[in-house]
């Protein structure tokens, strides 16, 4: 009877959290949809203004002054709430790990306004990172509204992040995978179900705003024949190297901006707001995160020289935009750079090895996934995200090949997941301190782990950790020293919130080395 009651309580908890996840999805879907609409409307007007300025240049001084005022306003907004800077994804990951503390309401409204102004002005920033943070803050707000527990808050934070990405790109499965693969690095059934409920609900809301058309509708894609698969190996290799270069430059940005004389970090935003003006005057269609450019690349193929110049321009200015610490992400700019590289590779293959030009569009799609994989090191998210964005399932096999090769190259060169690296830079090395608040973490026994087949007493566990039980399928086992762990088991570990991520890392290291046995 006790066991049945325990399962009943577990089922009730699951249903209640899924219900809250649906509420988070509704709210996050609405907020992110408004965010997308506002950015699109402002960006459209900004492009019209630049066209007007080319005909009436006497108004240019007024526009420059307005840009400086806007940059200063955003600088003060960021200074009042530093956690709205950048994409927001490292902050969300840090909050889930217990190394960053955010207050949901000021972050929510300031990120909303700051993101609209920064991204809508035409800077090379993406809306997806801010959308993920907006969704996560919505989840935290819902938990506080219902006076939920700390564990519930992290589940709803995760589901809100999933809903944010889903609504930003109309990609519910990618939203779910992003949370599991990029944020948590493991599969928790409770987080998975709640995040899926939020993502699907948020996607339903966004579809009512923007329709059923895929966000990157580049037309029909011709399946790549097996005879052309050799190109995938070369393309994946090159994307891995280009991804490493992107990471290195991105992580150098604070030092590069710090060398600008007589300019404090509070006013870094003036730099991109002034440098974007020449781009807006001469090429207004290039403004923004890049989704319209990706669609154009799929419909019309520029020359090799134009593509190379376009990559250099967008690479440099996306760094200038993100390095200023303005509220905006790198997700969409990364996909745009990948699309340009794919189009460039496809045109080179047509020119020098006689490939059929009909496959250029396929290489655009493949490169988006491969480039994002090399930088974010989340191949499943990349594959499903690109598939949902273009609305085509006939590229899954080549997407998997390119992503696998680019991931391998990035791994061999020592590249870390970019959001993990940004989080380390955000919180510093001494980020683990005891907070006096309990937290339950879950660690899955992997196929390569030496924990598989071992007894609990055979290992030296972290001193801040207490292994309380093991979830095996639908059963939960109370542990003792002789309990044998098996592949697929989920270890339920009690620890302190401040050192939860440290415990995860220590257990991961322990499971990879045979000398960690007692």
NUDOMI-48868 format. One line per 10 residues: for each residue x, y, z of C-alpha. Coordinates in Angstrom, 1 decimal. Layout:
<pts>
X:Y:Z; ...
</pts>
This chain:
<pts>
0.0:0.0:0.0; 2.8:2.4:0.8; 4.4:1.8:-2.6; 1.2:2.4:-4.4; 0.7:5.6:-2.5; 4.2:6.7:-3.4; 3.5:6.2:-7.1; 0.2:8.0:-6.7; 1.9:11.0:-5.2; 4.5:10.9:-8.0
1.8:10.8:-10.6; 0.0:13.7:-9.0; 3.2:15.7:-8.9; 3.8:15.0:-12.5; 0.3:16.0:-13.6; 0.3:19.2:-11.4; 3.7:20.3:-12.9; 2.6:19.5:-16.4; -0.5:21.7:-15.8; 1.8:24.5:-14.5
4.0:23.9:-17.6; 1.0:24.5:-19.9; 0.4:27.8:-18.1; 4.0:28.8:-18.5; 3.8:27.9:-22.2; 0.7:30.1:-22.6; 2.2:33.1:-20.9; 5.7:32.6:-22.4; 4.2:32.0:-25.9; 2.3:35.3:-25.6
5.2:37.3:-24.3; 7.7:36.0:-26.8; 5.2:36.4:-29.7; 4.7:40.1:-28.7; 8.5:40.3:-28.5; 8.8:39.0:-32.1; 6.1:41.2:-33.4; 7.6:44.3:-31.9; 11.1:43.5:-33.2; 9.7:42.9:-36.7
7.7:46.1:-36.8; 10.5:48.3:-35.5; 13.1:46.7:-37.8; 10.7:47.3:-40.8; 10.4:51.0:-39.9; 14.2:51.3:-39.4; 14.8:50.0:-42.9; 12.3:52.5:-44.2; 14.2:55.3:-42.3; 17.5:54.3:-43.9
16.0:54.4:-47.4; 14.7:57.9:-46.5; 18.1:59.0:-45.3; 19.7:57.9:-48.6; 17.3:60.4:-50.3; 17.4:63.0:-47.6; 20.9:63.0:-46.1; 20.4:66.2:-44.2; 18.5:64.2:-41.6; 21.5:62.0:-41.0
22.9:64.0:-38.1; 19.5:63.8:-36.3; 19.6:60.0:-36.8; 23.1:59.8:-35.4; 22.1:61.8:-32.3; 19.0:59.6:-31.8; 21.2:56.4:-32.1; 23.6:57.8:-29.4; 20.7:58.6:-27.1; 19.2:55.1:-27.6
22.6:53.5:-26.9; 23.0:55.5:-23.7; 19.5:54.6:-22.6; 20.3:50.9:-23.1; 23.6:51.3:-21.3; 21.8:52.6:-18.3; 19.1:49.9:-18.5; 21.8:47.2:-18.5; 23.6:48.9:-15.7; 20.4:48.8:-13.6
20.0:45.1:-14.2; 23.3:43.5:-15.4; 21.6:40.1:-15.9; 19.8:41.3:-19.0; 23.1:41.7:-21.0; 23.8:39.3:-23.9; 21.6:36.4:-24.9; 20.6:35.4:-21.4; 21.2:31.7:-21.9; 24.3:31.6:-19.7
22.3:33.4:-16.9; 19.5:30.8:-17.2; 22.0:27.9:-17.1; 23.7:29.5:-14.1; 20.4:29.9:-12.3; 19.5:26.3:-12.8; 23.0:25.3:-11.5; 22.6:27.5:-8.4; 25.5:29.8:-9.4; 23.4:32.8:-10.5
20.4:34.4:-8.8; 17.9:36.3:-10.8; 14.8:38.3:-9.8; 12.3:37.4:-12.4; 10.2:40.6:-12.8; 13.0:43.2:-13.4; 14.8:40.9:-15.7; 11.6:40.1:-17.6; 10.5:43.6:-18.4; 13.9:45.1:-18.9
15.0:42.3:-21.1; 11.8:42.7:-23.1; 12.3:46.4:-23.7; 16.0:46.2:-24.1; 15.9:43.3:-26.5; 13.2:45.0:-28.7; 15.3:48.2:-28.9; 18.6:46.5:-29.5; 17.5:43.9:-32.0; 14.9:46.0:-33.7
17.4:48.7:-34.4; 19.1:46.4:-36.9; 22.1:45.2:-35.0; 23.3:41.7:-35.8; 21.7:40.1:-32.8; 19.3:37.2:-32.4; 15.9:37.1:-30.6; 16.2:33.5:-29.5; 18.5:33.9:-26.5; 16.3:36.7:-25.0
13.2:34.7:-25.8; 14.7:31.8:-23.8; 15.4:34.1:-20.8; 12.0:35.7:-21.1; 10.4:32.2:-21.0; 12.6:31.1:-18.0; 11.6:34.3:-16.1; 8.0:33.5:-16.8; 8.4:30.1:-15.4; 10.1:31.5:-12.2
7.2:34.0:-11.9; 4.6:31.3:-12.2; 6.3:29.2:-9.5; 6.4:32.2:-7.1; 2.7:32.9:-7.9; 1.8:29.3:-6.8; 4.4:29.5:-3.9; 6.1:26.4:-5.3; 9.1:24.6:-3.9; 12.7:25.2:-5.0
12.7:22.0:-7.1; 9.4:23.1:-8.8; 11.1:26.5:-9.7; 13.9:24.8:-11.5; 11.5:22.6:-13.4; 9.4:25.6:-14.4; 12.5:27.6:-15.3; 13.5:24.7:-17.7; 10.0:24.5:-19.2; 9.9:28.3:-19.6
13.2:28.2:-21.5; 11.9:25.4:-23.7; 8.7:27.5:-24.4; 10.8:30.6:-25.2; 12.8:28.8:-27.9; 9.7:27.1:-29.2; 7.9:30.4:-29.6; 10.9:32.2:-31.1; 11.4:29.7:-33.9; 8.1:27.7:-34.0
10.2:24.7:-33.0; 8.8:22.9:-30.0; 10.9:19.7:-30.3; 14.1:21.8:-30.6; 13.0:23.7:-27.5; 12.7:20.5:-25.6; 16.0:19.1:-26.8; 17.8:22.4:-26.0; 16.8:22.1:-22.4; 17.7:18.5:-22.1
20.9:18.5:-24.2; 22.4:22.0:-23.7; 21.1:23.1:-20.3; 20.8:19.9:-18.2; 23.0:17.5:-20.2; 20.8:14.6:-19.2; 17.2:13.3:-19.5; 14.9:13.8:-16.6; 11.3:12.4:-17.2; 9.7:15.1:-15.1
11.6:18.0:-16.7; 11.1:16.4:-20.1; 7.3:16.1:-19.8; 6.9:19.5:-18.3; 9.2:21.2:-20.9; 7.4:19.4:-23.7; 4.0:20.6:-22.4; 5.3:24.2:-22.3; 7.0:24.0:-25.7; 3.9:22.6:-27.5
1.6:25.2:-25.8; 4.0:28.1:-26.6; 4.2:26.9:-30.2; 0.4:26.8:-30.5; 0.3:30.4:-29.3; 3.0:31.6:-31.7; 1.3:29.8:-34.6; -1.8:31.8:-33.9; 0.3:35.0:-34.3; 2.5:34.1:-37.2
0.7:31.2:-39.0; 1.8:27.7:-40.0; 4.4:28.7:-42.5; 8.0:27.6:-41.5; 10.1:30.4:-40.2; 12.8:29.7:-42.9; 10.7:28.8:-45.9; 13.4:28.5:-48.6; 11.3:26.3:-50.9; 11.6:22.6:-51.6
14.9:20.8:-50.9; 16.2:18.1:-53.2; 17.5:15.1:-51.3; 21.2:14.8:-51.6; 22.3:11.7:-53.5; 24.7:9.2:-51.9; 27.3:10.1:-54.5; 27.6:13.6:-53.1; 28.1:12.5:-49.4; 31.8:13.0:-49.7
31.1:16.7:-49.6; 29.5:16.3:-46.2; 32.8:15.1:-44.7; 34.7:18.1:-46.1; 31.9:20.5:-45.1; 31.7:19.2:-41.6; 35.5:19.4:-41.2; 35.5:23.1:-42.4; 32.5:24.0:-40.2; 34.3:22.5:-37.2
37.3:24.8:-37.8; 35.1:27.9:-38.5; 33.2:27.1:-35.3; 36.4:27.0:-33.3; 37.4:30.4:-34.7; 34.0:31.9:-33.8; 34.4:30.7:-30.2; 37.9:32.0:-29.8; 36.9:35.5:-31.1; 33.7:35.7:-29.1
35.5:34.9:-25.9; 38.1:37.6:-26.6; 35.5:40.3:-27.0; 35.6:41.7:-23.4; 39.4:42.3:-23.8; 39.0:43.8:-27.2; 36.3:46.2:-26.1; 38.4:47.0:-23.0; 41.1:48.4:-25.2; 38.8:51.2:-26.6
40.2:54.4:-25.0; 38.0:56.6:-22.8; 34.9:54.4:-23.1; 33.5:52.6:-20.0; 31.6:49.3:-20.3; 28.4:51.2:-19.6; 28.6:52.9:-23.0; 30.0:50.1:-25.1; 26.6:50.1:-26.9; 27.5:53.4:-28.6
30.0:51.5:-30.8; 27.6:49.2:-32.7; 24.9:51.8:-32.8; 27.2:54.1:-34.7; 28.8:51.4:-36.9; 25.5:50.0:-38.0; 24.6:53.3:-39.7; 26.8:52.9:-42.8; 25.5:49.3:-43.2; 21.9:50.6:-43.0
22.6:53.3:-45.6; 24.2:51.0:-48.2; 22.6:47.6:-47.5; 19.5:47.9:-45.3; 18.4:44.4:-46.2; 21.4:43.0:-44.2; 20.1:44.5:-41.0; 18.9:42.3:-38.2; 19.5:38.7:-37.0; 19.6:37.3:-40.5
16.5:35.2:-41.0; 15.4:37.2:-44.1; 19.0:36.8:-45.5; 18.8:33.0:-45.1; 15.6:32.9:-47.1; 17.1:35.0:-49.8; 20.2:32.8:-50.0; 17.8:29.8:-50.5; 16.0:31.5:-53.4; 18.9:33.4:-55.1
22.6:32.4:-55.2; 25.1:35.4:-55.1; 28.5:35.1:-56.5; 31.4:33.6:-54.6; 33.0:37.0:-54.0; 29.8:38.5:-52.6; 29.3:35.5:-50.3; 32.8:35.7:-48.9; 32.4:39.4:-48.3; 29.0:38.9:-46.7
30.5:36.3:-44.3; 33.3:38.6:-43.3; 30.9:41.5:-42.7; 28.4:39.6:-40.7; 31.1:37.8:-38.7; 32.8:41.0:-37.7; 29.7:43.0:-37.0; 27.9:40.2:-35.1; 31.0:40.2:-32.8; 30.8:44.0:-32.5
27.1:43.8:-31.7; 27.3:41.0:-29.1; 30.5:42.3:-27.5; 28.8:45.5:-26.6; 26.8:43.5:-24.0; 23.4:44.6:-25.4; 20.4:42.3:-24.9; 20.5:40.0:-27.8; 21.5:36.5:-28.8; 24.0:34.7:-31.0
21.7:31.8:-32.0; 20.3:33.3:-35.2; 23.5:35.1:-36.2; 25.3:31.7:-35.9; 22.7:30.1:-38.2; 23.0:32.9:-40.7; 26.8:32.6:-40.8; 26.4:28.9:-41.3; 23.9:29.5:-44.1; 26.4:31.8:-45.8
29.2:29.2:-45.5; 26.9:26.5:-46.9; 26.0:28.7:-49.9; 29.7:29.5:-50.4; 30.7:25.8:-50.3; 27.9:24.8:-52.6; 28.9:27.5:-55.2; 32.5:26.4:-55.0; 31.5:22.8:-55.5; 29.4:23.8:-58.5
32.2:25.9:-59.9; 35.1:23.5:-59.5; 33.8:19.9:-59.3; 30.6:20.3:-61.4; 28.0:19.6:-58.7; 24.4:20.2:-59.7; 23.4:23.8:-58.5; 20.1:22.3:-57.3; 21.8:21.1:-54.2; 23.1:24.5:-53.0
19.9:25.1:-51.0; 20.6:21.7:-49.2; 24.1:22.8:-48.3; 22.7:26.0:-46.8; 20.5:24.0:-44.5; 23.2:21.5:-43.7; 25.7:24.2:-42.8; 23.4:25.9:-40.4; 23.2:22.7:-38.3; 26.8:21.9:-38.6
28.0:25.4:-37.7; 25.7:25.6:-34.7; 26.9:22.1:-33.6; 30.5:23.1:-33.7; 29.9:26.2:-31.6; 27.1:25.0:-29.2; 28.1:21.3:-29.2; 24.4:20.3:-29.1; 24.0:18.2:-32.3; 20.5:16.9:-31.6
19.2:20.4:-30.9; 20.8:21.7:-34.1; 19.4:18.9:-36.3; 15.9:19.2:-35.0; 15.9:23.0:-34.9; 17.0:23.4:-38.5; 14.5:20.7:-39.6; 11.6:22.5:-37.9; 12.7:25.9:-39.1; 12.8:24.8:-42.8
9.9:22.4:-42.6; 11.6:19.6:-44.4; 12.3:16.1:-43.2; 14.3:14.8:-46.2; 17.6:16.2:-45.0; 17.8:14.3:-41.7; 20.6:11.8:-42.8; 22.9:14.5:-44.3; 22.2:16.8:-41.3; 23.3:14.0:-39.0
26.5:13.4:-40.9; 27.6:17.0:-41.1; 26.7:17.6:-37.5; 28.6:14.5:-36.3; 31.7:15.5:-38.3; 31.7:19.1:-37.1; 31.1:18.0:-33.5; 34.1:15.6:-33.7; 36.4:18.4:-35.1; 35.3:20.8:-32.4
35.8:18.1:-29.7; 39.3:17.2:-31.0; 40.3:20.9:-31.0; 39.2:21.3:-27.3; 36.3:23.6:-27.9; 33.7:23.8:-25.1; 30.0:24.5:-25.5; 29.8:28.2:-26.1; 27.1:28.9:-23.5; 29.1:26.9:-20.9
32.2:28.9:-21.6; 30.2:32.2:-21.4; 28.7:31.0:-18.0; 32.2:30.4:-16.7; 33.3:33.9:-17.7; 30.1:35.3:-16.1; 30.4:33.7:-12.7; 34.2:33.3:-12.4; 36.2:30.3:-11.1; 35.2:30.7:-7.4
31.5:30.2:-8.1; 30.8:27.3:-5.8; 29.8:28.3:-2.2; 27.5:26.6:0.3; 24.2:28.4:0.5; 22.5:26.3:3.2; 19.6:25.4:0.9; 19.0:21.7:0.0; 18.8:20.6:-3.6; 18.1:17.3:-5.3
20.0:16.6:-8.5; 19.8:13.7:-10.9; 22.7:12.0:-12.6; 22.2:9.3:-15.2; 24.5:6.3:-15.4; 25.9:6.4:-19.0; 27.1:3.5:-21.2; 30.8:4.5:-20.8; 30.6:5.1:-17.0; 32.5:2.8:-14.6
29.5:3.2:-12.3; 27.6:0.7:-14.5; 27.8:-2.7:-12.6; 29.5:-1.2:-9.6; 28.3:-1.1:-6.0; 27.8:2.2:-4.3; 30.4:1.4:-1.6; 33.0:0.9:-4.3; 33.3:4.6:-5.0; 34.5:7.7:-3.2
31.5:10.1:-3.5; 31.8:13.9:-3.1; 31.7:14.9:0.5; 28.8:17.4:-0.2; 26.7:14.7:-1.8; 24.3:12.1:-0.3; 23.0:9.4:-2.7; 19.5:8.8:-1.4; 17.9:6.6:-4.0; 18.0:5.3:-7.6
15.2:5.6:-10.1; 15.2:2.6:-12.4; 12.4:2.8:-15.0; 9.2:3.6:-13.1; 10.6:2.2:-9.8; 12.5:4.0:-7.1; 15.1:2.1:-5.0; 16.3:3.1:-1.6; 20.1:2.7:-1.7; 22.6:1.1:0.6
26.3:0.2:0.3; 25.6:-3.0:-1.6; 23.2:-1.5:-4.1; 24.5:-2.2:-7.7; 24.1:0.6:-10.2; 23.2:-0.2:-13.8; 23.2:1.5:-17.2; 20.2:3.9:-17.5; 19.8:4.3:-13.7; 19.1:7.8:-12.5
20.9:8.6:-9.2; 18.9:10.8:-6.9; 21.5:12.9:-4.9; 20.9:15.3:-2.1; 23.4:18.3:-1.9; 23.6:22.0:-1.3; 22.3:24.4:-3.9; 25.5:26.3:-4.1; 27.7:23.3:-4.9; 25.2:21.3:-7.0
27.0:21.9:-10.3; 30.3:21.1:-8.6; 28.9:17.8:-7.4; 27.7:17.0:-10.9; 31.1:17.6:-12.3; 32.9:15.6:-9.6; 30.6:12.6:-10.2; 31.1:12.9:-13.9; 34.9:12.8:-13.4; 34.6:10.0:-11.0
32.5:7.9:-13.4; 35.2:8.3:-16.1; 38.3:7.1:-14.2; 38.9:3.7:-12.8; 41.2:5.0:-10.2; 38.2:6.7:-8.5; 37.2:3.3:-7.0; 37.9:2.9:-3.3
</pts>
